[in-house]
Amino acid sequence: MDTLNFWEFGIIDIIDVTLVALLLYYVYRLVKGTVAINIFIGIAIVYIVWQVTAFLKMELLSSIFGGFMSVGIIALIVVFQPEIRKFLLMVGSTNLGRRRKFFSQLNFIKNDSHSDTDISAILSACKKMGASNTGALIVLERGNSLDFLTNTGDKMSISVSQPIIESIFFKNSPLHDGAIIIEGNTVKATRVILPVNNEKNIPNRFGLRHRAAIGISEKTDALAIVVSEETGQISYIKNGEFTMYKSIEELETILKEDLE
């Protein structure tokens, strides 16, 4: 009777284990910080218990957990529909040839390089626009290419600076309507029309800009900054959720971390 030798690992086995680890890590990064992370952890626990009961030959428990896993796959597709859609979009639109390398986009390998986006200039412009109740919607591109949205607006190639952002969203400017997309430290498009989220319940004080920011951050890994035209409040939206902060300095720190 042959015994299993765990040391007989071939190159295919190593590739197999590496790809599974990469997939699990990628999924974790995708749902991290969202409500889905709790569901993901719960599924992982149930799966581990199922495998343990099967290994210990606990037939009754094993069959119960096995039935749950087999039937529950349909429910999982429904529950994780936004995450699955986002995952497929990320796979299909990852910027392979851009400034950031492929693995750094997956956040699988961290390096010492930082985003060259001038966050300080962006937030200074937002603070000044907020003081004058000038509405603005700024989208920061990360791993997902947003080229499919640039065609809805005007393609640009302008270096990010405080005066540029303020002039774009100046109320009498022909470019102020819609969103701007920033890739790296370049404004790549203005007057962009974003998908609006109509499903999530948000307070009435938030308008179309906020719904558009929620929509694009749900469907891609982009980050969104919104300046309210009514209140002048600056909102930061990531993964379809509002991110709280206490000061503009704290928001700058959060943005720099999210763009690394």
HUNOR-V242654 format. One record per residue. SS is DSSP state (~ for helix, > for strand, _ for the rest). Layout:
ss
SS
SS
//
This chain:
ss
_
_
_
_
_
_
_
_
_
_
~
~
~
~
~
~
~
~
~
~
~
~
~
~
~
~
~
~
~
~
~
_
_
_
_
~
~
~
~
~
~
~
~
~
~
~
~
~
~
~
~
~
~
~
~
_
_
_
~
~
~
~
~
~
~
~
~
~
~
~
~
~
~
~
~
~
~
~
~
_
~
~
~
~
~
~
~
~
~
~
~
~
~
>
_
_
_
_
_
_
_
~
~
~
~
_
_
_
_
_
_
_
_
_
_
_
_
_
~
~
~
~
~
~
~
~
~
~
~
~
~
_
_
_
_
>
>
>
>
>
_
_
_
>
_
_
~
~
~
~
_
_
_
>
>
>
>
>
>
_
_
~
~
~
~
~
~
~
_
_
_
_
_
_
_
_
_
_
>
>
>
>
>
_
_
>
>
>
>
>
>
>
_
_
_
_
_
_
_
_
_
_
_
_
_
_
_
~
~
~
~
~
~
~
~
~
~
~
~
_
_
_
>
>
>
>
>
_
_
_
_
_
_
>
>
>
>
>
_
_
>
>
>
_
_
_
_
~
~
~
~
~
~
~
~
~
~
~
~
_
//
